[in-house]
Amino acid sequence: MELPRRVAMATMHGKEQVLKLPLAAIGIELILPSSLDTDQFGTFTRDRPRAGSMLEAARAKAQAAMQETGLQAAIASEGAYGPHPTIPFLAAGRELILFVDREQGYEIAEMAIDDRPTFGHCQAASIADARAFLARIAYPGQGVIVAPVGRLAEPVAKGIRDDLELQASISAAVTLSDQGMAHIETDMRAFMNPRRREVIGALGAQLASRLATPCATCCHPGWGKVRTEYGLPCSLCGSPTALPRRDVYGCVSCDAEEKQELSQGAFADPTYCPLCNP
């Protein structure tokens, strides 16, 4: 089975700039819809909440891109950023990229975790108050968003990359805020966030590699990791723990699978055992 040569790219924030080269390397040309508003599927600024999961949002974007372009395949991505799930006081990001082939009836999703994203916020009444935060996020290369404290779903301005606009936005937000403070946060849209573009680009290369890998059983494109199995046995009692044990690789078309132990013969420290350390 051949991959489609022309694929709709569901973006209005410049993601195609970091995805076109890895996809071109496997013969895929990305086609941008002329007027697709991907913000309708959710925004980072809370003014348009995402409906459903990351996968559902990406799938909706892909379907919309195919509808507008008339193509039978599409690529879409979705990101989510917030507190790190296991390390206090650190942020983390999740990025998902989805390939949908409507004609052949299959889809492939790849996910990446970014444990050092450019993501954060501060409160300020002037640029001077925010200088440490701005330096930390590498502003003005990294864009920012300003909203009134207490009204975060009503941003005054997005995509700010110069001091004049930033000070004007802070002043406007201070006036609108009952607390008299502005909320300044990283603009997480891809074209405003260099670190996010980097992660999406790497994820695009990962997707391209998977699309270029056929199943050894049925030759369908898209052989790759489909899930991780947990239950690494405890070294003391042998009971399964919540730690990962093996990755499972599989085909998106037939039921062929291959299991690969993450570390052959490994055991978990009893610290992670629910029986030895309840």
N, C-alpha and C positions, 0 to 999 in steps of 0.2 A: 504494500500500500504506500502511495506517495503522499507526502505532506502537501497541503495547499500552498500555492506560490504567493498568493496575495491574501493578507490577513488584516482585518480591521483592528485598529489600536484604540481602545476606549480611554482617551485621556484629553484633558484640556489644560494640563499643567506640565507639559514638556517631557513626559516620561519616555516618549519615543526617541529622544535624543540619546538616552543611555541604553536603549533596547535594540535600536535598529542594527547596530553592528553585529552583535551575537546572533541575531535572527537572520541577518543577511548571509552570515557564514554558512547557514544550512539551507539557503535558497529561499528565504521568506522575506517578502517586501511588506512593510507595515503601511497601511493606508489609514489616514486620519479622517474621521467623519468631519464634515464641514461645520456642523453647528450642534454637536452633542454637548449638553450641559451635564457633566458628571457630578456636579455639586448636588443635583437632585437626589443622589443616592446617599448623601450625608457629607458633612463637613467637619473639619477638626475644630471649628470655632463654635460649635454647639447651636448655631442658628438654624441648621438643617440636620436634625439627628439622623444617624444611620438606621435604616430599618433592617433588622435581622443581623445575621452573623457576617463576619468578614467575607466568607465564601459566598454567602447569598448576595451581598452587595456587589462583589466582583462579577458574579454570574449575571446579575441584572445589568451591569455596565456592558458586559460582553454582548448580551442579547440586544441591547439598545444600539450598540455600535454596528452589529450585523444588520439590524433593521434599517439603519440610516444609510449604510453603504451598499446594501444588497449583497454583501459577501456572505459566505457560508462558514466562515471561521473568524474568531476574534481572540484578542488577548486583552486582559484587564488586570489591574492590580488594586490592592487595598492595604492600608496600613492602620495600625492601632498602637498608640503610645501611652505610657503611664508608669506607675511605680514598678520596680523590678519585683517579680513574683517571689523571689527567695532572699534577695539581699536588701536589707533596710537602707533607706535614704538614697538609693540609686534608681535611675530610670532605665526602662527597657522598651524596645520597639519590636513589633511583629509585622513582618511584611509578607504578603501573599501575592503570588502571581498565578493567573489562571489562563489556560489555553482551552478554547472550546471549538470543536469541529462539529458543527451542526449536521453537515451532510453525512459524515461517517458515524455520528452519534456517540462521541466520546469526549471527555475532558481530562485535563491533567492540571493538578495544582501543586505548586512548590511553595514552601514556607521557609522563612529565615528569621532568626532572632538576633536583634542588634542590642548588645549589652553596653554600648557606648554611644547612644544617639545624641544628636544635638537637640535637646528637648528640655524646656524649663520655663520658668516665669518669675517675675518679681513685681512688687508694688512700688510705685514711685509718684512723686508730685512734680518731678522735673527730670531732665536728662541726667543731671548731676547725681541724683539719687540712684540712677540705674546703671551708672558707668561700670561698676564691677560685673554686673550681670551681662551687660553688652559685650564686655571684653571676653568673658568666659565663653560666650556662644559664637565668637568671631564675627560679630556685627561690624560692618554692614554687608559682608559677604553672605551672612545668614540674615534673612528678612525677619521682621517682627510684626506682631499684631498688637493693637492697643484697644482696650475696652474699659469702660468704667467699672471700678470695683463694686460688686453687688449687682452688676448687669452684664455678666460675661458673655451672654448670648447675643449682645447688641454691640458688636465691635464698631469702634469709630473709624478705624482704617486697618487695612491688611497690606502685606507686601511692602512694608516701610524699610527703606534702605538709605535714608539720608537724614541728617540731624534736623534740618528745618521742618520737614514733614513730621518727624518724630516728636519734636517739641510742640508743634501745633496740635498733634493728636493727643499728646499727654494733657495739654491744657484743656482741650475739649472734653476729654474723659474725666478729668478732675471736676469740671463744672457739672457734669451729668451724674457724678457719683455722690450718693448721700454721705459717704465717708470722706469725700474730697480726695480720693486717690485714684490713680490709673493702674490698671493691670496690664503689664507688658509680657507677652509670651512669644516663644519661637513660632514662626510661621512654618507649619509642617507640610505645606504643599510642596511637591517635588521641585518645582522650578525656583523655590525660595529657600530650599534646604539642601545644601551641597552634600551633607552626610547621607541624607535619605536617598539622593540620586545615586550615590556610590553603592548603597545597599541594594537598591532596585536594579542597578546595572549588573551586579554580581548575581543576583537572583535570576535575571534574564539569561545570563550565560549558563546558569544551572538548568534552566528550563530548556534552552537550546540543546544542551548536551543530552538531556533526557529524550527530547523529541528525535534526536538523531540516533538514538539507541534502539534497535529493534528487538522484539521478543525472540528468543532463540527457538521457541516452540511454534509460533504462528507468524512471525515476521512483522507483527503490527508495531508501529512506532510508539515510543513512550515507555519503554521498560525502565523502571527505577524504583526508588524507595517508596513504599506505600504505607508503612506504619512501623512503629517501634513496639516491641513486646517487652513488658516489664516482668519483674520477679526474680532478679538476681539472688541466688540462694545465700543465706546467712552462713558465714564461715564457722559459726559455733554450733548451730542446730540444724542447718540445712533448710530452714523455712524460707519461702519466697519473701522478698522485700519489695519496696516500691521503686527500687533502682532499675534502670534499663538493663535488659539482658541481651537482646539481639535486635537487629534491624531486619525487616522483611522487605524484599524486593519482589516486584510483581509486574504483571502485564495489565494494561487497561482494557484489553479485549478478551483474552482467554483466562483460565484460572491458574496459569503457571505461576509459581512462587519459588523463591529461594531465600532461606534464612541464613543470616550471617551473624555469628556470635560477636559481640562487641569486643570481648576479650576472652579468648578460649581458656577455659578452666578457672575463670575468675570467681571470687566470692565477695560478698558484701561484708563490711565491718559490722559486728553485732550492734553497734550504735544505731544502725538503720533498721534493725529487726524489730517488728512489732511484738514478738514473743520474748526475746531476750532483753529488750529495752522498751517495755510497754508505755 
